[in-house]
Amino acid sequence: MKGYRSWLLSIMATLTLVGTAKATEDCSLEAGKEAFSACQTCHSVESNGTHLVGPNLRGVIGRGAGEAEGFYYSPAFEELSFEWTPERLNSFLEKPMSEVPGTFMAFGGIQNAQTRQDLICYLEQLQ
């Protein structure tokens, strides 16, 4: 049974990686930039690191959650200890308040999976 579990976990991890790679290839930077326009009320992607009501999102992929220098985060974000990956960002963008209960971010989420993927692609290219 132990060998079966390892095999199953390996297959699941592989399928996740393949699915992520395919989704990244299937995104539109233009659609992602358009999706980000709704985020611009609170978030910047300026290269100077300027924060608005929310933290600057340039370089968010690979950055620790709650670790944008110079930004005051909610206690809920300050307690997190992970780096933003496309997968984590996808989950967060779908249901922000469920993913990080207590966040100051009053946003219901993006329900459309393709829109989330396009937005994540856009943010990834701003690294």
TORVO-324631 format. One record per residue: residue in one letter; y negated, z negated, x negated of N, C-alpha, C in turn. Coordinates in steps of 0.02 Angstrom, whole numbers, plus 50000, padded with zeros to 5 digits. Atoms other than C-alpha are relative to their C-alpha. Layout:
BEGIN
ATOM|a|Y|Z|X|Y|Z|X|Y|Z|X
...
END
This chain:
BEGIN
ATOM|m|50060|50000|49959|50000|50000|50000|49937|50000|49957
ATOM|k|50058|50003|50044|49883|49960|49856|49984|50069|49972
ATOM|g|50010|49932|50026|49908|50135|49782|49970|50045|50053
ATOM|y|50026|49960|49945|49873|50213|49951|49926|49986|50010
ATOM|r|50070|50019|49990|49710|50116|49968|49957|50031|49945
ATOM|s|50037|49970|50056|49652|50174|49795|49993|50075|50010
ATOM|w|50001|49929|49988|49698|50352|49837|49951|50017|50056
ATOM|l|50044|49988|49943|49607|50344|50004|49927|49990|49980
ATOM|l|50069|50012|50022|49450|50269|49925|49976|50056|49954
ATOM|s|50017|49945|50045|49453|50404|49792|49984|50063|50040
ATOM|i|50012|49941|49958|49465|50542|49923|49935|49992|50038
ATOM|m|50062|50011|49963|49325|50464|50026|49939|50008|49955
ATOM|a|50056|49994|50047|49211|50451|49873|49988|50073|49982
ATOM|t|50006|49929|50016|49246|50632|49828|49968|50038|50057
ATOM|l|50029|49966|49942|49208|50692|50004|49927|49982|50009
ATOM|t|50070|50020|49995|49047|50592|50005|49958|50038|49949
ATOM|l|50037|49964|50051|48991|50671|49841|49995|50074|50016
ATOM|v|50002|49929|49982|49038|50846|49898|49952|50011|50058
ATOM|g|50045|49994|49943|48948|50820|50063|49928|49992|49980
ATOM|t|50068|50010|50024|48793|50756|49973|49976|50060|49962
ATOM|a|50019|49942|50039|48791|50901|49851|49985|50059|50046
ATOM|k|50011|49944|49954|48808|51027|49993|49936|49990|50039
ATOM|a|50060|50013|49960|48673|50943|50095|49938|50012|49958
ATOM|t|50057|49990|50043|48555|50946|49946|49986|50075|49991
ATOM|e|50008|49928|50006|48586|51133|49925|49973|50031|50064
ATOM|d|50019|49973|49935|48552|51159|50110|49933|49974|50025
ATOM|c|50063|50027|49976|48380|51081|50115|49942|50049|49987
ATOM|s|50059|49959|50005|48209|51160|50131|49942|49957|49975
ATOM|l|50057|50038|50026|48068|51096|50021|49939|50007|50046
ATOM|e|50057|49989|49955|47941|51174|50139|50006|49956|50062
ATOM|a|49989|50043|49941|48018|51085|50289|49993|49926|49981
ATOM|g|50007|50069|50024|48025|50925|50186|49927|49980|49992
ATOM|k|50072|50013|50008|47840|50939|50143|49968|49992|50069
ATOM|e|50026|50004|49931|47803|50968|50327|50020|49933|50032
ATOM|a|49977|50065|49973|47909|50815|50375|49960|49943|49969
ATOM|f|50038|50052|50033|47814|50712|50246|49930|49992|50029
ATOM|s|50067|50004|49972|47650|50752|50333|49994|49943|50050
ATOM|a|50001|50057|49953|47698|50622|50465|49999|49933|49962
ATOM|c|49998|50061|50041|47722|50494|50324|49933|49986|49965
ATOM|q|50061|50005|50039|47552|50527|50244|49949|49952|50028
ATOM|t|50045|50050|49972|47465|50408|50361|50005|49935|49961
ATOM|c|49987|50063|50034|47543|50265|50264|50021|50007|49927
ATOM|h|49973|49991|50067|47618|50339|50104|49968|50058|49964
ATOM|s|50026|49948|50044|47551|50439|49959|50056|50023|49954
ATOM|v|49956|49976|50053|47642|50546|49832|49958|50024|49941
ATOM|e|50046|49981|50054|47494|50563|49715|50028|49978|49933
ATOM|s|49973|50016|50066|47538|50565|49531|49964|49941|49968
ATOM|n|50036|50058|50028|47408|50429|49497|50027|49933|50025
ATOM|g|49968|50061|49977|47517|50303|49589|49963|49963|50055
ATOM|t|50040|50033|49948|47389|50264|49725|50044|49982|50060
ATOM|h|49964|50023|49941|47461|50160|49866|49953|50003|50060
ATOM|l|50038|50004|49937|47404|50167|50046|50025|49937|50035
ATOM|v|49972|50057|49964|47466|50049|50182|50072|49988|49977
ATOM|g|49933|50003|50028|47640|50088|50115|49998|50020|49927
ATOM|p|49999|49983|50071|47694|50114|49935|50000|50075|49987
ATOM|n|49998|49931|50023|47672|50277|49841|50074|50019|49993
ATOM|l|49930|49980|50000|47835|50374|49859|50018|50050|49945
ATOM|r|49982|49957|50057|47824|50484|49704|50046|49960|49954
ATOM|g|49953|50034|50044|47974|50438|49599|50042|49947|50036
ATOM|v|49963|50051|49964|48055|50335|49737|50076|50004|49986
ATOM|i|49928|49993|50015|48229|50407|49700|50012|49972|49930
ATOM|g|49985|50033|50064|48299|50297|49562|49959|49937|49988
ATOM|r|50042|50060|50006|48166|50163|49584|50034|49943|50038
ATOM|g|49974|50058|49965|48217|49988|49633|49964|49990|50066
ATOM|a|50031|50014|49935|48186|49943|49814|49951|49943|49992
ATOM|g|50051|50052|50004|48027|49843|49829|49968|49994|49931
ATOM|e|50024|50005|50069|47974|49885|49650|49946|50050|49980
ATOM|a|50055|49957|50018|47827|50005|49659|49945|49955|49971
ATOM|e|50048|50042|50035|47706|49931|49533|49933|49998|50038
ATOM|g|50065|50009|49968|47550|49859|49613|50001|50000|50075
ATOM|f|49997|50001|49927|47612|49861|49792|50027|49933|50024
ATOM|y|49978|50063|49970|47631|49704|49898|50052|50016|50054
ATOM|y|49945|49987|49954|47799|49711|49988|50012|49940|50046
ATOM|s|49978|50053|49955|47865|49611|50135|50054|49960|49963
ATOM|p|49947|50040|50031|47980|49467|50086|50069|50033|50008
ATOM|a|49936|49966|49990|48123|49570|50159|50013|50051|49945
ATOM|f|49992|49951|50054|48094|49707|50030|50005|49967|49932
ATOM|e|49999|50034|50064|48064|49586|49888|50069|49971|49984
ATOM|e|49933|50028|50010|48239|49515|49914|50054|50053|49986
ATOM|l|49950|49947|50010|48326|49684|49898|50013|50011|49925
ATOM|s|49983|49988|50070|48417|49726|49738|50043|50063|49992
ATOM|f|49966|49937|50009|48466|49908|49739|49948|50053|49981
ATOM|e|50043|49943|50015|48396|50074|49679|50005|50049|50057
ATOM|w|50000|49949|49949|48346|50207|49801|50039|50061|49976
ATOM|t|49962|49938|50011|48472|50348|49804|49988|50044|50061
ATOM|p|50008|49959|49939|48468|50496|49922|50039|49972|50059
ATOM|e|49959|50028|49945|48607|50413|50023|49967|49938|50030
ATOM|r|50034|50060|49975|48515|50246|50036|49937|50019|50039
ATOM|l|50062|49979|49967|48353|50333|50080|50016|50033|50068
ATOM|n|49979|49970|49937|48444|50434|50213|50014|49947|50053
ATOM|s|49984|50055|49953|48511|50275|50295|49936|49964|50022
ATOM|f|50062|50036|49984|48342|50190|50284|49955|50042|50046
ATOM|l|50043|49957|49959|48247|50339|50356|50026|50008|50071
ATOM|e|49972|49995|49933|48367|50346|50502|49984|49939|50042
ATOM|k|50011|50062|49963|48347|50163|50551|49968|49948|49954
ATOM|p|50032|50045|50049|48219|50073|50440|50006|49926|50017
ATOM|m|50001|50071|49982|48211|49911|50536|50070|49970|50004
ATOM|s|49931|50024|50001|48401|49899|50548|50024|49992|49928
ATOM|e|49979|50001|50070|48425|49937|50363|49967|49944|49961
ATOM|v|50036|50054|50033|48292|49813|50307|49965|49957|50053
ATOM|p|50030|50043|49949|48265|49683|50443|49944|49959|49970
ATOM|g|50058|50037|50025|48095|49604|50422|49951|50043|49962
ATOM|t|50047|49955|50034|48013|49757|50344|49934|50002|50039
ATOM|f|50065|49992|49968|47827|49777|50379|49993|50071|50028
ATOM|m|50005|49930|49981|47859|49962|50407|50019|50008|50074
ATOM|a|49990|49993|49927|47837|49988|50594|50012|50074|50015
ATOM|f|49982|49930|49992|47928|50154|50607|50071|50002|50028
ATOM|g|49935|49998|49966|48073|50196|50722|50053|50041|49965
ATOM|g|49951|49961|50038|48156|50317|50602|49999|50074|50018
ATOM|i|49994|49928|49990|48198|50501|50592|50072|50012|50022
ATOM|q|49933|49992|49973|48346|50542|50703|50033|50065|49977
ATOM|n|49971|49936|50019|48370|50723|50648|50023|49999|49927
ATOM|a|49971|50004|50067|48487|50727|50497|49971|50054|49953
ATOM|q|50027|49947|50043|48420|50894|50432|49928|49984|49979
ATOM|t|50068|50019|50017|48241|50831|50439|50000|49946|49946
ATOM|r|49994|50052|50052|48292|50677|50339|50019|50032|49933
ATOM|q|49977|49967|50062|48382|50787|50212|49943|50040|49968
ATOM|d|50056|49960|50026|48232|50903|50195|49947|49954|49969
ATOM|l|50049|50048|50026|48116|50754|50171|50023|49970|49933
ATOM|i|49972|50028|50062|48230|50679|50038|49997|50052|49944
ATOM|c|50006|49946|50050|48237|50847|49947|49929|50005|49974
ATOM|y|50071|49996|50020|48048|50853|49947|49982|49942|49954
ATOM|l|50016|50059|50042|48035|50676|49877|50036|50004|49933
ATOM|e|49963|49994|50064|48169|50712|49745|49964|50046|49951
ATOM|q|50032|49954|50045|48072|50858|49675|49933|49974|49973
ATOM|l|50062|50031|50024|47920|50746|49651|50011|49949|49945
ATOM|q|49984|50048|50052|48007|50644|49518|49959|50015|49940
END
